[in-house]
Amino acid sequence: MIIGGYTLSPEYGRVQIPLVHQPTMDDVKSIIFECGNFDGVTSLSITPAPETGPYEINLYADSGNYLLMLNQYLDDGGHVVRTLNNTSAGTKLVDILGDWYQASLITRDIEVVVSCFQEFLCSGDVSSLVLSV
């Protein structure tokens, strides 16, 4: 696996997070918290990517709002993106790095983010009860 991304700050602009090959959970947590503190994007990818199944989890962080997306190849060659589905959050829209997403796709709980990344790091997948189509 490999993890990387970038942070955004008014002072420094876009700052690239160095790639880490074969990251430990400590590496992953450090990058997630850095991204969460400054806003930005973090990606944890399986390398090489499998022909089918999950291959990458992405975090988009903006002002304490976290959007998780798990990319997955399907057996028929198609592609799906699995996300959170917090229906109790309602249908209002939340701005994440300049794009608008339904509140039901967003969490403000960094521990949910860490848990999903940890599960992906350990198993190459995240439970469909947490991230679904």
Secondary structure, 3 states (H helix, E strand, C coil): CEEEEEEEECCCEEEEEEEEECCCHHHHHHHHHHHHHHCEEEEEECCCCCCCEEEEEEEEEECCEEEEEEEEECCCCCEEEEECCCHHHCCCEEEECCEEEEHHHEECCHHHHHHHHHHHHHHCCCCCCCCEC
